[in-house]
Amino acid sequence: MIGTLFSILGGGLEALVESATGWVGMGVVFLYSFLIAFVLPGPSEVVLLAPIDLGASPAGNLLSIMLVSATGKAAGSVFAFHIGQEAKQAGPVVRWLRRSRFDVLEWSERRSVQLAQRYGYGGLAVALSVPFFPDTISIYAFAILETDYVKFAVATFLGSLGRLAVTVGLFGGLVTVF
């Protein structure tokens, strides 16, 4: 039920992002990016489709969207990080996740532990730079393992910005057409 609600909310926000314009549209991009970091399913790359015109060059408008989105996603990730820090203290939450049908916690912990041990926060940034890969689980798993809010915020900002840059690099012409 809750998942369906978030899915509907996310779909509505995606449509809002795709029609967002001007400075209000930048607020929509920020809000969507904030929410996608910790609660909404869906692609964060949809912000690149926002037809925002701030009176700058097309490249300037796109860079502004990317920076606002990365800032929103970093802020949402820090919120998720805080929830993860609290979850470490909440035994029932961790026990429930461990018993869950899909054993999400074990899988995400294993991957995140490997990433954290091998590459630290840089590994998180690189992992978050992969376009169209769901990253909410990675954010929460990494949040449970680490403790430095500032490094986490910087890594998620750089990873989110990297993800959008990679997407623009791969689909550059298509982003500006729509």
Steps between C-alpha positions, in 0.01 A plus 500: 500500500768749600718391205208560264441844650867594453490363146196714416654801669826442313323469166313823562819676599679364191228655284531825696879501451461441126281810477687716753609844382682801642613543858195317635605210280839502670319458832314202351832351380647544850195345671487205259874436542469526879215249510653257251804462724312336783141413419383519138555228244602611155783655305671812624606572140148623417607847619701534181171514310375808687448782247643760735614827344666740740610737225842339477644301212365146457823368655462744791139393558603133492791558739265686738254210495782254565640700793157551660416132454832384647449734797146368555615141474788561741258662748259206466790258539610671820143461625519130410841487666345631820224238478770237448686620807180472701426156352833374632363563845159349423541126537145415384549679166824314427348166610196558277723586201712188560187280503344669197412280206765648273773535764565852373716588795744213451541570128535876536726468804727256318530725196535817703754347736708393199471849353574676830792277590659519160429855388338687789289802422657522153350158427158627600539799266600272212212260570253787502636619163353199318195623305163330544624277784276522809709653772266541797599161646869582458450833675328336796746210519798735490329722759480207740870426459653847516485793740637815334215725385719747311692236302171323426341825375800578277507144361127503420522848345793397278340165417170665408671765290713229339191294420338794321823583317537139383136501387549823307819356350319186388178665384614861454309590187182334618491694828507837329243398234232421755 
